[in-house]
Amino acid sequence: MALWFVLLLTLLTVCESQSTTSFNQTDLQSAMTDMRSRSYYGFVILLKILNSLPNSLQNNDLTFLMPNDEELSQFSITPDQLHDFILSHSIPTPLVLNHLLHFPNGSLVPTSVPSRVISITNSGRSGFFVNNARIVTPNVCQSSVIRCHGISAASFDSIIPSHRAPEPKDSPKNGKMTNPAPSFKKISIPPLL
């Protein structure tokens, strides 16, 4: 009887530890294989480092926006900034390029960092841009739930905070009235089936 109790307790412990982890490592490994096949080695290394930290990646429903190795080599990232760097280069839903093309110009899409959004611009023949970076290699990740696209810049200089404090309307500067801060429409992304 004691042997059955030990086996049952072991099985319950294993099942519970697996159910608390919502991130599917198989999907991440498949996505990283796709990234390596298109020479995004630097981004894969950063993902591996981040994934080795506890509770770093918690959702498979992601679209990564990956700078190429040359861009990454010119960008400085401290270990403390790695989590925010990777998550600010991701959208918390899997989107192939065709989905992105349906967003109106100027749409603001949330990143996986709650206080940051990405501006979407479709410039026709000039390309499709996320902030200041052009998507140069679309649909890199095809063999998992995770989606990813290669982009032309490592830093998103124009990431816009999703919550801006409006400037006071009645405080004059040099005797002139100021305009309120521009408002941005934040959109939510419906899940894709």
PyMOL commands that set and color helices and strands:
alter all, ss='L'
color gray80, all
select helices_A, chain A and resi 2-20+25-37+41-51+69-73+79-88+97-100+124-126
alter helices_A, ss='H'
color red, helices_A
select strands_A, chain A and resi 63-67+90-91+108-110+116-122+128-130+133-137+147-151+160-161
alter strands_A, ss='S'
color yellow, strands_A
deselect
rebuild
show_as cartoon
